[in-house]
């Protein structure tokens, strides 16, 4: 039995259904549930601070910060916590002193949060330029068509929510770095599934959340803020967690030099504990091995679908641009419906396929708690409905 089959036992929901909806919400592992339950039981029955296995909350935050940093390839001092991806993106958007005439490049196919977080910059006469991907692809050649001498930021999803396309972050980051352009990344559909190294990718700012590929309960976000970027981001408010010396009584705030300066009051410690545990597990299982395993299931499904002509594997990208998200499109004679999937115990949904050049499509999301039997189960349902 390989280690991912062993790890699958930590996900009760994966053992009772074919779960292919991680792109919306990931499954919660037993070890994370148990840790949060222990915390809640302690708050209920004892009160006060929680015991996180022999250490208190401050140490738990330190360990969780270190685990997320290792996952992203940075220092613990570069990591801060908050509520969600959008809130973390505000650190960048509101901290930059963009001027009238400046422009920011984003993808037109990015998730709503990536688009909306930049919206109010337009009131300041900052132009938000939306790149139109070609079959989901956003690369440096396309970016160059939209950029000019007034481009201050390129803000992209590391993995596109609607297509599963994984950008060549190292190449794009190097392009931005050479031109003094800030490279911001949304890792919501990437972290926990594909490898991220913010330094090699020249990422200046990255934000993500806990409830998709990081398999948390929701309500926890995190951000990487490079040391260089922290030197000039304007900070207009702060809380006691932003101070350099926690619990030291004094009259005036002394902002921490670390990314914790962007944290406010008492955080969602249960959510951070869960995030820290899943990041630790990711680091232990091996970032390269996790990515390889997920992409092997991706490739296996593509091979199996060759026998189902009414189904097109739309996400036929080069291996380096693939992720855990896969798009399938269906011929007009295919009778697949949400009801068919539900009856077969498959968690996935049929969607409008017009953006993919079809009437109907399906986005499935493969994580390391999935296996080949899940892929076989999906193919069987598609064969039954498309013949």
For each residue, the residues with C-beta under 8 A, 3 or more apart:
1: 5 6
2: 5 6
3: 6 7 285
4: 7 8 285 293 368 369 371
5: 1 2 8 9 371
6: 1 2 3 9
7: 3 4 10 11 281 285 368 369
8: 4 5 11 14 15 369 371
9: 5 6 15
10: 7 29 30 31 369
11: 7 8 14 15 19 27 28 29 30 369
12: 15 16 30
13: 16 17 19 27 28
14: 8 11 17 19 27 369 370
15: 8 9 11 12
16: 12 13 345
17: 13 14 345 346 347
18: 344 345 346 347 370 374 377 378
19: 11 13 14 22 27 347 369 370 374
20: 346 347 348 364 365 366 370 374 378
21: 24 25 347 348 349 364 365
22: 19 25 26 27 193 212 213 324 365 366 367
23: 161 189 212 324 325 363 364 365
24: 21 212 365
25: 21 22 211 212 218
26: 22 192 211 212 213 214 215 216 367
27: 11 13 14 19 22 215 367 369
28: 11 13 32 33 215 216 217 274
29: 10 11 32 33 215 278 281 369
30: 10 11 12 33 34
31: 10 34 35 277 281
32: 28 29 35 36 215 216 274 277 278
33: 28 29 30 36 37
34: 30 31 37 38
35: 31 32 38 39 52 273 274 277
36: 32 33 39 40 217 270 273 274
37: 33 34 40 41
38: 34 35 41 42 50
39: 35 36 42 43 50 52 269 270 273
40: 36 37 43 44 270
41: 37 38 44 45
42: 38 39 45 46 50 51
43: 39 40 46 47 50
44: 40 41
45: 41 42
46: 42 43
47: 43
48:
49: 56 57
50: 38 39 42 43 56 57 269
51: 42 54 55 56
52: 35 39 55 56 57 59 60 273
53:
54: 51
55: 51 52 59 60 63
56: 49 50 51 52 59 60
57: 49 50 52 60 61 269
58: 61 62 246
59: 52 55 56 62 63
60: 52 55 56 57 63 64 269 272 273 276
61: 57 58 64 65 81 267 269 272
62: 58 59 65 66 76
63: 55 59 60 66 67 276
64: 60 61 67 68 81 272 273 275 276 277 279
65: 61 62 68 69 76 79 81 260 276
66: 62 63 69 70 76
67: 63 64 70 71 276 277 279 280 283
68: 64 65 71 72 79 222 275 276 279
69: 65 66 72 73 74 75 76 78 79 224
70: 66 67 73 279 283
71: 67 68 191 192 196 279 282 283 287
72: 68 69 79 187 191 196 197 198 206 224
73: 69 70 196 197 198 199 200
74: 69 78 79 198 199 224 226
75: 69 78
76: 62 65 66 69 79
77: 227 257 258 259 260
78: 69 74 75 198 224 225 226 227 258 259
79: 65 68 69 72 74 76 222 223 224 259
80: 88 91 222 223 225 258 259 260 261 262 263
81: 61 64 65 220 221 222 263 267 268 272 275
82: 87 88 220 221 222 223 262 263 267
83: 87 219 220 221 268
84: 87 88 209 219 220 221
85: 88 89 113 186 188 207 208 209 221
86: 89 90 113 116 117 221
87: 82 83 84 90 221
88: 80 82 84 85 91 207 208 221 222 223
89: 85 86 92 93 113 114 117 184 186 207 223
90: 86 87 93 94 117
91: 80 88 94 95 205 207 223 225 233 262
92: 89 95 96 153 182 184 205 207 225 229 233
93: 89 90 96 117 118 121
94: 90 91 234 236
95: 91 92 233 234 235
96: 92 93 152 153 182 233 234
97: 234
98: 102 104 121 124 126 152 153
99: 102 124 126
100: 124 125 126
101: 125 126 127 150
102: 98 99 126 127 150 151 152
103: 126 127 128 129 148 150 151 152
104: 98 118 121 126 127 128 129 151 152 153 154 155
105: 129 131 143 146 147 151 153 154 155
106: 110 114 115 118 128 129 130 131 155 156
107: 110 114 130 131 133 138 156 157 160
108: 130 131 132 133
109: 132 133 136 160 161 162 163 355
110: 106 107 114 115 156 157 160 161 186
111: 114 115 157 161 162 186 188 189
112: 115 116
113: 85 86 89 116 117 186 188
114: 89 106 107 110 111 117 118 155 156 157 186
115: 106 110 111 112 118 119 130
116: 86 112 113 119
117: 86 89 90 93 113 114
118: 93 104 106 114 115 121 122 128 155
119: 115 116 122 128
120: 123 124
121: 93 98 104 118 124 126 128
122: 118 119 125 126 127 128
123: 120
124: 98 99 100 120 121
125: 100 101 122
126: 98 99 100 101 102 103 104 121 122
127: 101 102 103 104 122 150
128: 103 104 106 118 119 121 122
129: 103 104 105 106 146 151
130: 106 107 108 115
131: 105 106 107 108 138 142 143 146
132: 108 109
133: 107 108 109 136 137 138 142 160 163 165
134: 137 142
135: 163
136: 109 133 160 162 163 164 165 315 317
137: 133 134 142 165 317 321
138: 107 131 133 142 143 156 160 165 167 172
139: 142 143 167 168 171 172
140: 143 144 168 171 172 175
141: 144 145
142: 131 133 134 137 138 139 145 146
143: 105 131 138 139 140 146 147 154 172 175
144: 140 141 147 175
145: 141 142
146: 105 129 131 142 143 151
147: 105 143 144 151 154 179 181
148: 103 151
149:
150: 101 102 103 127
151: 102 103 104 105 129 146 147 148 154 179 181
152: 96 98 102 103 104 181 182
153: 92 96 98 104 105 181 182 183 184
154: 104 105 143 147 151 172 176 181 182 183 184
155: 104 105 106 114 118 184 185 186
156: 106 107 110 114 138 167 172 184 185 186
157: 107 110 111 114 160 161 167 185 186 188 189 190
158: 166 167 169 185 186 187 189 190 191 194 196
159: 164 165 166 167 189 190 193 194 323 324 325
160: 107 109 110 133 136 138 157 163 164 165 166 167 189 325
161: 23 109 110 111 157 188 189 325
162: 109 111 136 355 363
163: 109 133 135 136 160 315 325 327
164: 136 159 160 189 315 317 322 323 324 325 326 327 363
165: 133 136 137 138 159 160 315 317 321 323
166: 158 159 160 190 194 317 320 321 322 323
167: 138 139 156 157 158 159 160 172 321
168: 139 140 171 172 320 321
169: 158 172 173 185 196 201 203
170: 173 174 200 201 202
171: 139 140 168 174 175
172: 138 139 140 143 154 156 167 168 169 175 176 183
173: 169 170 176 177 183 201 202 203
174: 170 171 177 178 202
175: 140 143 144 171 172 178 179 181
176: 154 172 173 179 181 182 183 202
177: 173 174 180 181 183 202
178: 174 175
179: 147 151 175 176
180: 177
181: 147 151 152 153 154 175 176 177
182: 92 96 152 153 154 176 204 205 229
183: 153 154 172 173 176 177 201 202 203 204 205
184: 89 92 153 154 155 156 203 204 205 206 207
185: 155 156 157 158 169 198 201 203 205 206 207
186: 85 89 110 111 113 114 155 156 157 158 189 206 207 208
187: 72 158 190 191 196 206 207 208
188: 85 111 113 157 161 191 207 208 209 212
189: 23 111 157 158 159 160 161 164 186 193 212 213 323 324 325
190: 157 158 159 166 187 193 194 196 208 213 323
191: 71 72 158 187 188 196 208 213 214
192: 26 71 212 213 214 215 278 279 282 290 367
193: 22 159 189 190 213 290 291 294 323 324 367 368
194: 158 159 166 190 291 294 323 324
195: 287 288 291
196: 71 72 73 158 169 187 190 191 201 206
197: 72 73 200 201
198: 72 73 74 78 185 201 203 206 224 226
199: 73 74 202 203
200: 73 170 197
201: 169 170 173 183 185 196 197 198
202: 170 173 174 176 177 183 199
203: 169 173 183 184 185 198 199 206 224 226
204: 182 183 184 226 228 229
205: 91 92 182 183 184 185 223 224 225 226 229
206: 72 184 185 186 187 196 198 203 223 224
207: 85 88 89 91 92 184 185 186 187 188 221 222 223 224
208: 85 88 186 187 188 190 191 214 221 222 223
209: 84 85 188 212 214 216 218 220 221 222
210: 214 215 216 217 218 219 220 221 222 271 274 275 278
211: 25 26 214 215 216 217 218 219 220
212: 22 23 24 25 26 188 189 192 209 215
213: 22 26 189 190 191 192 193 324 367
214: 26 191 192 208 209 210 211 275 278 279
215: 26 27 28 29 32 192 210 211 212 278 367
216: 26 28 32 209 210 211 220 271 274 275 278
217: 28 36 210 211 220 270 271 274
218: 25 209 210 211 271
219: 83 84 210 211 268 271
220: 81 82 83 84 209 210 211 216 217 268 271 272 274 275
221: 81 82 83 84 85 86 87 88 207 208 209 210
222: 68 79 80 81 82 88 207 208 209 210 275
223: 79 80 82 88 89 91 205 206 207 208 259 262
224: 69 72 74 78 79 198 203 205 206 207 259
225: 78 80 91 92 205 229 230 233 259 262
226: 74 78 198 203 204 205 229 230
227: 77 78 230 231
228: 204 231
229: 92 182 204 205 225 226 232 233
230: 225 226 227 233 257 259 261
231: 227 228
232: 229
233: 91 92 95 96 225 229 230
234: 94 95 96 97
235: 95 238 242 255 261 262
236: 94
237: 264
238: 235 242 243 253 255 261 264
239: 242 263 264 265
240: 243 246 264 265
241: 246 260 263 264 265 266 267
242: 235 238 239 253 255 256 260 261 262 263 264
243: 238 240 246 248 253 254 255 256
244: 254 255 256 257
245: 248 250 254
246: 58 240 241 243
247:
248: 243 245
249:
250: 245 254
251:
252:
253: 238 242 243
254: 243 244 245 250
255: 235 238 242 243 244 261
256: 242 243 244 260 261
257: 77 230 244 261
258: 77 78 80 261
259: 77 78 79 80 223 224 225 230 262
260: 65 77 80 241 242 256 263
261: 80 230 235 238 242 255 256 257 258
262: 80 82 91 223 225 235 242 259
263: 80 81 82 239 241 242 260 267
264: 237 238 239 240 241 242
265: 239 240 241
266: 241 269
267: 61 81 82 241 263 271 272
268: 81 83 219 220 271 272
269: 39 50 57 60 61 266 272 273
270: 36 39 40 217 273 274
271: 210 216 217 218 219 220 267 268 274 275
272: 60 61 64 81 220 267 268 269 275 276
273: 35 36 39 52 60 64 269 270 276 277
274: 28 32 35 36 210 216 217 220 270 271 277 278
275: 64 68 81 210 214 216 220 222 271 272 278 279
276: 60 63 64 65 67 68 272 273 279 280
277: 31 32 35 64 67 273 274 280 281
278: 29 32 192 210 214 215 216 274 275 281 282
279: 64 67 68 70 71 192 214 275 276 282 283
280: 67 276 277 283 284
281: 7 29 31 277 278 284 285
282: 71 192 278 279 285 287 290
283: 67 70 71 279 280 286 287
284: 280 281
285: 3 4 7 281 282 289 290 368
286: 283 289 290
287: 71 195 282 283 290 291
288: 195 291 292
289: 285 286 292 293
290: 192 193 282 285 286 287 293 294 368
291: 193 194 195 287 288 294 295
292: 288 289 295 296
293: 4 289 290 296 297 368
294: 193 194 290 291 297 298 323 324 366 367 368
295: 291 292 298 299 319 322
296: 292 293 299 300
297: 293 294 300 301 366 370 371 372 374 375
298: 294 295 301 302 315 322 324 326 366
299: 295 296 302 303 319
300: 296 297 303 304 372 375
301: 297 298 304 305 313 326 366 375 378 379
302: 298 299 305 306 313 316
303: 299 300 306
304: 300 301 307 308 375 376 379
305: 301 302 308 311 313 328 379 382
306: 302 303
307: 304 379 383
308: 304 305 311 379 382 383 386 387
309: 331 386
310: 330 331 333 334 382 386 387
311: 305 308 328 329 330 331 334 382 386
312: 328 329 330 331 358
313: 301 302 305 316 326 328
314: 327 328 329 356 358 361
315: 136 163 164 165 298 322 325 326 327
316: 302 313
317: 136 137 164 165 166 321 322
318: 321 322
319: 295 299 322
320: 166 168
321: 137 165 166 167 168 317 318
322: 164 166 295 298 315 317 318 319
323: 159 164 165 166 189 190 193 194 294
324: 22 23 159 164 189 193 194 213 294 298 365 366 367
325: 23 159 160 161 163 164 189 315 363 364 365
326: 164 298 301 313 315 363 364 365 366
327: 163 164 314 315 356 361 362 363
328: 305 311 312 313 314 361 362 364 382
329: 311 312 314 353 356 357 358 360 361 362
330: 310 311 312 334 336 353 358 359 360 361 362 386
331: 309 310 311 312 334 358 386
332: 359
333: 310 386
334: 310 311 330 331 360 382 385 386
335: 340 385 386
336: 330 340 341 350 360 362 381 382 385 386
337: 340 341 350 385
338: 341 342 349 350
339: 342 343
340: 335 336 337 343 344 381 384 385
341: 336 337 338 344 346 347 348 349 350 381
342: 338 339 345 346
343: 339 340
344: 18 340 341 377 380 381
345: 16 17 18 342 377
346: 17 18 20 341 342 377 378 381
347: 17 18 19 20 21 341
348: 20 21 341 362 363 364 378
349: 21 338 341 362 363
350: 336 337 338 341 360 361 362
351: 360 361 362 363
352: 355 360 361
353: 329 330 356 357 358 359 360 361
354: 357 358 359
355: 109 162 352 361
356: 314 327 329 353 361
357: 329 353 354
358: 312 314 329 330 331 353 354 361
359: 330 332 353 354
360: 329 330 334 336 350 351 352 353
361: 314 327 328 329 330 350 351 352 353 355 356 358
362: 327 328 329 330 336 348 349 350 351
363: 23 162 164 325 326 327 348 349 351
364: 20 21 23 325 326 328 348 378
365: 20 21 22 23 24 324 325 326
366: 20 22 294 297 298 301 324 326 370 374 375
367: 22 26 27 192 193 213 215 294 324 370
368: 4 7 193 285 290 293 294
369: 4 7 8 10 11 14 19 27 29
370: 14 18 19 20 297 366 367 374 375
371: 4 5 8 297 374 375
372: 297 300 375 376
373: 376 377
374: 18 19 20 297 366 370 371 377 378
375: 297 300 301 304 366 370 371 372 378 379
376: 304 372 373 379 380
377: 18 344 345 346 373 374 380 381
378: 18 20 301 346 348 364 374 375 381 382
379: 301 304 305 307 308 375 376 382 383
380: 344 376 377 383 384
381: 336 340 341 344 346 377 378 384 385
382: 305 308 310 311 328 334 336 378 379 385 386
383: 307 308 379 380 386 387
384: 340 380 381 387
385: 334 335 336 337 340 381 382
386: 308 309 310 311 330 331 333 334 335 336 382 383
387: 308 310 383 384
